[in-house]
Structure formats: C-alpha cells, structure tokens
Amino acid sequence: MLHRARGLLVRQRTMAACAIRTPFAEFGIIVGQGRQRVDGLVALLDDEELTLPANARMALPGFVTQLKELDQQVEAIERELPELPWTPPMAKLLSSIPGIGPITATAIAATVSDPTMFRSGREFAAWLGLTPKQNSAGGKDRLGRITKQGDAYLKHLLVIGARNVV
C-alpha cells in the first residue's frame, strides 16, 4: 500500500511541477524537464523584476505550496519503506544489487512472495514483461517488442535503477 501511495504522490508532484513550469513557459522563461529545475523557477517567483501578470502571481504560490507538501509526503514514505518491521531478508539481499535500492527491493519483496516459483532470472523477467516476444522459426531468431504485460510499477522502478547505473 505504501508503494502505491508513493506512486500516486509522485505523479501528483509531477503534475504540480508541470503546473508551475507552464505559466513561466508562456512568458518566455523555459527550463528543462526535471524536478530540480522547477526549484529555480520557484526562486524566480520572488523576484520583483520578473514581469508575470497578477493572476499568475496569485495562482503560482498555491502550486508551490502543494509541491512542497507533496515532496514532504514522498520523502516520509521513502524514509519509512526500508525501516518497515516486516521487511523480508530477500529485500535486504536485493538492495545489495547495483541499481536496486530499498524502494525497488521492498516493492519486489512485496509483489513476489515466493521467489522459488521462478526457475531462472529470465523466467522472472518474462513474468514482469521485460523479455521480448519471440517469433523464431527455421533457426532464425526474430525478437519482437517488449510486452506491456506484467507489473508496470516494478518495471518502472527497475528501468529507473538501470538508467542510474548506466
């Protein structure tokens, strides 16, 4: 339940960040994507030389407040997840793998109750939907796209971890 709540809060935080970024973009102040870059826009909001209309100046502080509250809620959940009393030893073992932190490890441990039901890592990857569809015949391997089946949240966490390692 904590993982699902965290996922919802992260999506809401992204929406609040986009709601802050959009009015600035309409007036020619454009920053790249990413949560950290929005903090620069929040600092610009206090600048008196910035020529934003009064309506924008009135609406944006509400989004900034919401963004800060969402940040605090996400951080509280992220601090709580690795310290849960029910955390199985498998989660501690998984978190030792590069790219898999405590959030991904506890999500895998909560989703996969019995890891022995998989004969290999490839079978686990197929269960998650990370292996491509095979259309092989006559000794010629033809691999298709990765399916959309499996747990999207786990796939998302694993892809983020892989990007951070690479």
C-alpha beads as a LAMMPS data file, in Angstrom:
LAMMPS data file: protein, C-alpha beads

166 atoms
165 bonds

1 atom types
1 bond types

-500.0 500.0 xlo xhi
-500.0 500.0 ylo yhi
-500.0 500.0 zlo zhi

Masses

1 110.0

Atoms # bond

1 1 1 0.000 0.000 0.000
2 1 1 2.875 2.387 0.752
3 1 1 4.327 1.820 -2.706
4 1 1 1.005 2.610 -4.391
5 1 1 0.580 5.724 -2.257
6 1 1 4.128 6.817 -3.128
7 1 1 3.448 6.269 -6.833
8 1 1 0.309 8.416 -6.660
9 1 1 2.111 11.181 -4.767
10 1 1 4.990 11.176 -7.270
11 1 1 2.504 11.531 -10.157
12 1 1 0.780 14.401 -8.346
13 1 1 4.161 16.023 -7.681
14 1 1 4.978 15.798 -11.385
15 1 1 1.642 17.425 -12.248
16 1 1 2.276 20.247 -9.761
17 1 1 5.768 20.809 -11.212
18 1 1 4.320 21.000 -14.727
19 1 1 1.651 23.409 -13.482
20 1 1 4.439 25.677 -12.250
21 1 1 6.587 25.282 -15.368
22 1 1 3.787 26.020 -17.870
23 1 1 2.951 29.653 -16.925
24 1 1 6.632 30.515 -16.948
25 1 1 6.991 28.962 -20.412
26 1 1 4.089 31.064 -21.684
27 1 1 6.050 34.161 -20.754
28 1 1 9.346 33.003 -22.259
29 1 1 11.078 31.520 -19.217
30 1 1 11.803 27.945 -20.220
31 1 1 13.668 25.354 -18.181
32 1 1 14.316 21.717 -18.919
33 1 1 12.356 18.831 -17.522
34 1 1 13.111 17.543 -14.087
35 1 1 12.016 18.200 -10.561
36 1 1 15.238 20.033 -9.622
37 1 1 14.881 22.617 -12.377
38 1 1 11.480 23.709 -11.068
39 1 1 13.166 24.875 -7.851
40 1 1 14.913 27.575 -9.909
41 1 1 11.542 28.785 -11.144
42 1 1 10.210 28.896 -7.590
43 1 1 13.149 31.126 -6.651
44 1 1 12.328 33.393 -9.613
45 1 1 8.782 33.820 -8.318
46 1 1 10.049 36.073 -5.501
47 1 1 11.968 38.258 -7.977
48 1 1 10.303 41.681 -8.334
49 1 1 11.864 42.300 -11.758
50 1 1 10.004 39.332 -13.208
51 1 1 7.065 40.505 -15.303
52 1 1 4.360 37.962 -14.617
53 1 1 0.712 39.013 -14.683
54 1 1 -1.055 39.414 -11.343
55 1 1 -3.237 36.351 -11.992
56 1 1 -0.173 34.156 -12.466
57 1 1 1.482 35.590 -9.364
58 1 1 -1.666 34.780 -7.396
59 1 1 -2.081 31.192 -8.700
60 1 1 1.533 30.003 -8.597
61 1 1 2.131 30.170 -4.806
62 1 1 -0.642 27.618 -4.315
63 1 1 1.133 25.213 -6.662
64 1 1 4.438 25.878 -4.902
65 1 1 2.864 25.072 -1.528
66 1 1 1.311 21.909 -2.935
67 1 1 4.653 20.882 -4.456
68 1 1 6.455 21.311 -1.122
69 1 1 3.787 19.310 0.730
70 1 1 3.985 16.509 -1.838
71 1 1 7.790 16.494 -1.527
72 1 1 7.491 16.072 2.244
73 1 1 4.957 13.250 1.921
74 1 1 7.061 11.374 -0.649
75 1 1 10.195 11.777 1.475
76 1 1 8.342 10.492 4.562
77 1 1 7.248 7.351 2.713
78 1 1 10.728 6.832 1.260
79 1 1 12.235 7.054 4.755
80 1 1 9.642 4.631 6.124
81 1 1 9.895 1.905 3.450
82 1 1 13.355 0.490 4.263
83 1 1 12.659 0.548 8.008
84 1 1 9.422 -1.455 7.973
85 1 1 9.426 -4.259 10.537
86 1 1 8.100 -6.841 8.051
87 1 1 10.887 -6.251 5.519
88 1 1 11.970 -9.746 4.482
89 1 1 15.637 -10.761 4.200
90 1 1 15.105 -11.020 0.436
91 1 1 14.652 -7.223 0.289
92 1 1 17.941 -6.665 2.093
93 1 1 19.656 -9.054 -0.312
94 1 1 18.058 -7.390 -3.353
95 1 1 19.108 -3.916 -2.240
96 1 1 22.763 -5.001 -2.457
97 1 1 22.401 -5.255 -6.270
98 1 1 23.589 -2.119 -8.122
99 1 1 20.600 -0.100 -9.330
100 1 1 18.179 -1.647 -6.854
101 1 1 17.662 0.471 -3.797
102 1 1 15.407 -0.012 -0.805
103 1 1 12.293 1.171 -2.645
104 1 1 12.675 -1.283 -5.527
105 1 1 13.757 -4.081 -3.194
106 1 1 10.734 -3.724 -0.930
107 1 1 8.414 -3.443 -3.949
108 1 1 9.780 -6.699 -5.400
109 1 1 9.605 -8.412 -1.999
110 1 1 6.004 -7.277 -1.525
111 1 1 4.944 -8.359 -5.030
112 1 1 6.831 -11.658 -5.261
113 1 1 6.030 -13.559 -2.090
114 1 1 7.795 -16.786 -3.144
115 1 1 10.815 -16.287 -5.431
116 1 1 11.297 -20.045 -5.777
117 1 1 8.325 -20.195 -8.143
118 1 1 10.705 -18.913 -10.858
119 1 1 13.290 -21.328 -12.216
120 1 1 15.596 -18.605 -13.505
121 1 1 16.079 -14.876 -13.798
122 1 1 14.777 -14.998 -17.356
123 1 1 11.534 -16.558 -16.164
124 1 1 11.175 -13.753 -13.623
125 1 1 11.879 -11.189 -16.359
126 1 1 9.245 -12.816 -18.568
127 1 1 6.761 -12.693 -15.681
128 1 1 7.478 -8.969 -15.310
129 1 1 7.105 -8.425 -19.060
130 1 1 10.738 -7.443 -19.661
131 1 1 11.582 -10.054 -22.308
132 1 1 10.721 -9.542 -25.966
133 1 1 8.176 -11.649 -27.787
134 1 1 9.852 -14.348 -29.877
135 1 1 8.742 -15.077 -33.430
136 1 1 11.502 -17.512 -34.278
137 1 1 11.334 -20.204 -36.953
138 1 1 13.805 -22.162 -39.061
139 1 1 16.794 -21.350 -36.896
140 1 1 16.322 -17.632 -37.409
141 1 1 15.706 -15.614 -34.267
142 1 1 13.187 -12.810 -34.589
143 1 1 12.624 -10.861 -31.420
144 1 1 9.633 -8.560 -31.159
145 1 1 8.804 -5.751 -28.792
146 1 1 8.739 -5.919 -25.032
147 1 1 5.193 -6.592 -23.963
148 1 1 3.083 -4.326 -21.793
149 1 1 2.155 -7.229 -19.552
150 1 1 3.409 -7.560 -16.012
151 1 1 3.642 -5.118 -13.142
152 1 1 4.151 -1.641 -14.606
153 1 1 5.294 -0.196 -11.273
154 1 1 8.061 -2.776 -10.853
155 1 1 9.159 -2.348 -14.465
156 1 1 9.258 1.417 -13.951
157 1 1 11.410 1.103 -10.821
158 1 1 13.791 -1.356 -12.493
159 1 1 14.213 0.853 -15.564
160 1 1 14.979 3.885 -13.379
161 1 1 17.540 1.837 -11.446
162 1 1 19.161 0.608 -14.666
163 1 1 19.391 4.159 -16.017
164 1 1 21.059 5.328 -12.814
165 1 1 23.667 2.571 -13.011
166 1 1 24.461 3.199 -16.666

Bonds

1 1 1 2
2 1 2 3
3 1 3 4
4 1 4 5
5 1 5 6
6 1 6 7
7 1 7 8
8 1 8 9
9 1 9 10
10 1 10 11
11 1 11 12
12 1 12 13
13 1 13 14
14 1 14 15
15 1 15 16
16 1 16 17
17 1 17 18
18 1 18 19
19 1 19 20
20 1 20 21
21 1 21 22
22 1 22 23
23 1 23 24
24 1 24 25
25 1 25 26
26 1 26 27
27 1 27 28
28 1 28 29
29 1 29 30
30 1 30 31
31 1 31 32
32 1 32 33
33 1 33 34
34 1 34 35
35 1 35 36
36 1 36 37
37 1 37 38
38 1 38 39
39 1 39 40
40 1 40 41
41 1 41 42
42 1 42 43
43 1 43 44
44 1 44 45
45 1 45 46
46 1 46 47
47 1 47 48
48 1 48 49
49 1 49 50
50 1 50 51
51 1 51 52
52 1 52 53
53 1 53 54
54 1 54 55
55 1 55 56
56 1 56 57
57 1 57 58
58 1 58 59
59 1 59 60
60 1 60 61
61 1 61 62
62 1 62 63
63 1 63 64
64 1 64 65
65 1 65 66
66 1 66 67
67 1 67 68
68 1 68 69
69 1 69 70
70 1 70 71
71 1 71 72
72 1 72 73
73 1 73 74
74 1 74 75
75 1 75 76
76 1 76 77
77 1 77 78
78 1 78 79
79 1 79 80
80 1 80 81
81 1 81 82
82 1 82 83
83 1 83 84
84 1 84 85
85 1 85 86
86 1 86 87
87 1 87 88
88 1 88 89
89 1 89 90
90 1 90 91
91 1 91 92
92 1 92 93
93 1 93 94
94 1 94 95
95 1 95 96
96 1 96 97
97 1 97 98
98 1 98 99
99 1 99 100
100 1 100 101
101 1 101 102
102 1 102 103
103 1 103 104
104 1 104 105
105 1 105 106
106 1 106 107
107 1 107 108
108 1 108 109
109 1 109 110
110 1 110 111
111 1 111 112
112 1 112 113
113 1 113 114
114 1 114 115
115 1 115 116
116 1 116 117
117 1 117 118
118 1 118 119
119 1 119 120
120 1 120 121
121 1 121 122
122 1 122 123
123 1 123 124
124 1 124 125
125 1 125 126
126 1 126 127
127 1 127 128
128 1 128 129
129 1 129 130
130 1 130 131
131 1 131 132
132 1 132 133
133 1 133 134
134 1 134 135
135 1 135 136
136 1 136 137
137 1 137 138
138 1 138 139
139 1 139 140
140 1 140 141
141 1 141 142
142 1 142 143
143 1 143 144
144 1 144 145
145 1 145 146
146 1 146 147
147 1 147 148
148 1 148 149
149 1 149 150
150 1 150 151
151 1 151 152
152 1 152 153
153 1 153 154
154 1 154 155
155 1 155 156
156 1 156 157
157 1 157 158
158 1 158 159
159 1 159 160
160 1 160 161
161 1 161 162
162 1 162 163
163 1 163 164
164 1 164 165
165 1 165 166
